[in-house]
Amino acid sequence: MSIQADVVLDSGFFIPNHSDSDLEIGYYESETGTSDLAVYVDGEELESPEPFKLGLGLIEVRHYADGIVKRDGPRASAAFRERLLNLKDLYGENVHVEHANFDCVIRFDSGDLRPSMVKRRSFKEHKKQLDGSYKYDLQSSSRELLIAHNVIFQYALEPGESLELARDGIAFWNSENYPVLKHLEIEILADNSTTEKFYRHAFSYERDSYWLPNQGDPPPVFGGGGALFIREWNYCPKHGTYSESECPNLPPHL
């Protein structure tokens, strides 16, 4: 019997890599002393004596089958693309991010992904002040968007298969070390300290104003209210790629 394995991301920034076989998501670690990961085995959270930090560099989520990593590319649900926040909806133009600004980049080579916690979220414009800080503009009206707060990558692990996490090519966690019977869940967390990083520090250049989400509207279930999922460019679920134009081969569903 297969094991249901889910990787839940509370926050992240889909960044274009023009690859047919993987998806990359920019990520910022939670504040010092706070874990970046929570792992649940058959509903029970694994305890860790120290905060579980992802660290810097490239983080790979690997699905091992028959001794090799599956690289058949992530497959998206029909509603996936429509439920991601597009920065163009906030700024009226494409806003680019700097790959090197993230703490790490999480790469997925496989898995079925779908949006989760689809709710309305309020955004408010914060304008630059004379001292260089940014403050909410009371004269600016807020914008409310119906978007995914989480994204879930789903896997069916057959006997002998496992999920592994690797940092810069070196494995640091593997599900085969835990007695999973039915369900494994790995949650990649983001706390309040990451919000401004995703919505300001990730950008390629400084702006005179930024749109930031209202952290308490609505309250997130996991992760303490970090950023939401953002797509920088148009996403093609068939090819697993992003571009500034629509994919000509975009199917109606997968």
C-alpha positions as CSV (number, residue, x, y, z in Angstrom):
1,M,0.0,0.0,0.0
2,S,1.3,3.4,-0.9
3,I,2.0,6.2,1.6
4,Q,0.5,9.7,1.0
5,A,3.3,12.3,1.3
6,D,2.7,16.0,1.2
7,V,5.1,18.9,1.2
8,V,3.3,22.0,2.3
9,L,4.8,25.4,1.6
10,D,3.4,28.3,3.7
11,S,5.2,30.9,1.5
12,G,7.4,31.2,-1.5
13,F,8.2,33.0,-4.7
14,F,8.0,31.1,-7.9
15,I,10.9,32.2,-10.0
16,P,11.5,31.5,-13.7
17,N,14.1,29.0,-14.6
18,H,12.9,28.0,-18.1
19,S,13.1,24.3,-17.4
20,D,10.7,21.5,-18.5
21,S,11.7,19.2,-15.6
22,D,11.6,21.2,-12.3
23,L,10.1,24.2,-10.4
24,E,12.2,26.6,-8.3
25,I,10.8,28.6,-5.4
26,G,12.6,31.4,-3.7
27,Y,12.4,31.2,0.1
28,Y,13.4,33.2,3.2
29,E,14.1,31.5,6.5
30,S,12.1,32.4,9.6
31,E,13.7,34.4,12.3
32,T,16.5,33.0,14.4
33,G,15.3,30.4,16.9
34,T,12.3,29.4,14.9
35,S,12.1,26.2,12.8
36,D,11.8,26.3,9.1
37,L,10.4,22.8,9.0
38,A,7.7,20.8,10.8
39,V,7.4,17.1,10.0
40,Y,4.3,15.0,10.8
41,V,4.3,11.2,10.7
42,D,0.8,9.7,10.7
43,G,-0.5,12.9,12.3
44,E,2.2,13.2,15.0
45,E,4.7,16.0,14.9
46,L,8.3,14.9,15.1
47,E,10.1,16.6,18.0
48,S,13.4,18.3,17.5
49,P,15.7,19.5,20.3
50,E,16.9,22.4,18.1
51,P,15.2,24.6,15.5
52,F,15.2,22.9,12.1
53,K,16.7,25.4,9.7
54,L,16.8,24.9,6.0
55,G,20.0,27.0,5.6
56,L,21.4,28.7,2.5
57,G,21.9,27.5,-1.0
58,L,19.8,25.1,-3.2
59,I,17.4,22.8,-1.4
60,E,16.2,19.8,-3.4
61,V,13.0,17.8,-2.6
62,R,13.8,14.4,-4.1
63,H,11.4,11.5,-4.7
64,Y,13.4,8.3,-4.8
65,A,12.0,5.4,-6.7
66,D,13.9,2.2,-7.6
67,G,17.1,3.9,-6.3
68,I,16.9,7.0,-8.5
69,V,15.4,10.4,-8.3
70,K,12.2,10.9,-10.2
71,R,12.6,13.8,-12.6
72,D,9.3,13.7,-14.5
73,G,8.5,17.3,-13.6
74,P,5.8,18.7,-11.3
75,R,2.2,18.5,-12.5
76,A,-0.2,21.3,-11.6
77,S,-3.9,21.2,-11.0
78,A,-6.2,23.1,-13.3
79,A,-6.7,25.9,-10.7
80,F,-3.1,26.2,-9.7
81,R,-2.1,29.1,-11.9
82,E,-5.2,31.2,-11.3
83,R,-4.8,31.0,-7.6
84,L,-1.3,32.3,-7.4
85,L,-0.7,36.0,-6.6
86,N,0.6,37.8,-9.6
87,L,2.6,40.9,-8.8
88,K,1.1,42.5,-11.9
89,D,-2.3,42.5,-10.1
90,L,-0.7,44.8,-7.4
91,Y,1.6,47.0,-9.5
92,G,0.0,47.0,-12.9
93,E,3.3,45.9,-14.5
94,N,5.7,43.0,-14.3
95,V,8.0,43.3,-11.3
96,H,11.1,41.2,-11.4
97,V,13.0,39.7,-8.5
98,E,16.6,38.9,-7.9
99,H,17.4,35.2,-7.6
100,A,20.4,35.9,-5.3
101,N,18.3,37.9,-2.8
102,F,16.6,34.8,-1.4
103,D,18.1,32.8,1.5
104,C,17.7,29.6,-0.5
105,V,15.9,28.2,-3.5
106,I,13.7,25.1,-3.2
107,R,13.7,22.8,-6.2
108,F,11.0,20.2,-7.0
109,D,11.6,17.7,-9.8
110,S,8.3,15.9,-9.4
111,G,5.0,15.9,-7.5
112,D,1.4,16.9,-8.1
113,L,0.8,20.4,-6.9
114,R,-2.3,22.3,-6.0
115,P,-3.2,25.5,-4.2
116,S,-4.4,25.4,-0.6
117,M,-6.0,27.8,1.8
118,V,-7.6,29.9,-1.0
119,K,-8.9,33.0,0.8
120,R,-9.2,36.7,0.2
121,R,-6.2,38.7,1.4
122,S,-6.0,42.5,1.8
123,F,-2.9,44.4,0.6
124,K,-2.0,48.0,1.5
125,E,0.5,50.3,-0.2
126,H,3.5,51.4,1.9
127,K,5.3,54.5,0.6
128,K,8.9,55.6,1.2
129,Q,9.4,58.2,3.8
130,L,12.1,60.9,4.0
131,D,14.1,58.8,6.5
132,G,14.1,55.9,4.0
133,S,11.6,53.8,5.9
134,Y,8.2,52.7,4.4
135,K,4.9,53.5,6.0
136,Y,1.3,52.6,5.2
137,D,-0.3,55.3,3.0
138,L,-3.6,56.3,4.7
139,Q,-4.7,57.9,1.5
140,S,-4.3,54.8,-0.6
141,S,-7.2,52.3,-0.8
142,S,-6.4,48.6,0.0
143,R,-6.7,45.9,-2.6
144,E,-8.3,42.5,-1.8
145,L,-7.4,39.4,-3.9
146,L,-8.6,35.8,-3.8
147,I,-5.4,33.8,-3.7
148,A,-3.7,30.7,-2.3
149,H,-2.0,31.1,1.0
150,N,-0.3,27.7,0.8
151,V,0.8,25.3,-2.0
152,I,1.0,21.5,-1.6
153,F,3.2,19.1,-3.5
154,Q,1.7,15.6,-3.3
155,Y,3.4,12.2,-3.7
156,A,2.3,8.6,-3.5
157,L,5.3,6.6,-2.1
158,E,5.2,3.0,-3.0
159,P,7.0,0.4,-0.9
160,G,10.8,1.1,-1.0
161,E,10.3,4.7,-2.1
162,S,11.1,7.8,-0.1
163,L,11.3,11.6,0.1
164,E,14.7,13.2,0.7
165,L,15.8,16.7,1.3
166,A,19.3,17.8,0.1
167,R,21.2,21.0,0.5
168,D,23.7,21.8,-2.3
169,G,23.6,18.2,-3.4
170,I,24.2,16.7,0.1
171,A,21.2,14.9,1.7
172,F,20.3,16.0,5.2
173,W,16.8,14.3,5.8
174,N,15.1,11.2,4.4
175,S,11.7,9.7,5.2
176,E,13.0,6.2,5.2
177,N,14.4,6.9,8.7
178,Y,10.9,7.2,10.1
179,P,8.2,4.5,10.5
180,V,5.5,6.0,8.3
181,L,2.4,3.9,7.9
182,K,-0.1,6.0,6.0
183,H,0.7,9.7,5.8
184,L,3.8,11.9,5.9
185,E,3.6,15.7,5.9
186,I,6.6,18.1,5.6
187,E,5.6,21.7,6.2
188,I,8.0,24.5,5.2
189,L,7.2,27.3,7.4
190,A,7.4,31.1,7.2
191,D,6.8,33.5,10.1
192,N,5.9,37.2,10.2
193,S,9.5,38.2,9.8
194,T,9.5,37.0,6.2
195,T,6.7,39.2,5.0
196,E,8.6,42.3,4.1
197,K,11.5,40.2,2.7
198,F,9.2,38.5,0.1
199,Y,7.3,41.7,-0.8
200,R,10.2,44.1,-0.8
201,H,13.7,42.7,-0.4
202,A,13.2,40.1,-3.1
203,F,12.8,42.7,-5.8
204,S,15.6,43.5,-8.3
205,Y,15.5,47.2,-7.6
206,E,14.2,49.6,-4.9
207,R,10.8,51.2,-5.5
208,D,9.1,54.3,-4.1
209,S,6.2,52.1,-2.7
210,Y,5.4,48.5,-2.0
211,W,2.2,46.6,-1.5
212,L,2.3,44.5,1.7
213,P,-0.3,42.0,2.9
214,N,-2.3,42.6,6.0
215,Q,-0.9,39.8,8.3
216,G,-4.1,39.4,10.2
217,D,-6.5,39.3,7.3
218,P,-7.2,36.4,7.3
219,P,-5.0,34.7,9.9
220,P,-3.1,31.8,8.4
221,V,-3.5,28.3,9.9
222,F,0.2,27.4,9.8
223,G,3.4,29.4,9.8
224,G,2.3,32.5,11.7
225,G,1.5,34.8,8.9
226,G,4.4,35.0,6.4
227,A,4.1,35.9,2.8
228,L,1.8,34.2,0.3
229,F,2.6,32.4,-2.9
230,I,3.7,34.8,-5.7
231,R,4.3,34.2,-9.3
232,E,6.6,36.6,-11.1
233,W,5.9,35.7,-14.7
234,N,3.3,33.6,-16.5
235,Y,3.4,29.9,-15.5
236,C,3.0,27.0,-17.9
237,P,2.0,23.9,-16.0
238,K,2.6,21.6,-19.0
239,H,6.2,22.6,-19.3
240,G,6.8,23.6,-15.6
241,T,8.2,27.0,-16.8
242,Y,7.6,30.7,-16.5
243,S,7.7,33.4,-19.2
244,E,6.6,36.9,-19.8
245,S,4.2,35.7,-22.5
246,E,1.5,33.0,-22.3
247,C,2.6,29.5,-23.2
248,P,1.2,28.6,-26.6
249,N,0.7,25.0,-25.5
250,L,-1.0,25.6,-22.3
251,P,-3.6,22.9,-21.8
252,P,-7.0,23.5,-20.2
253,H,-6.2,21.0,-17.4
254,L,-3.6,18.4,-16.6
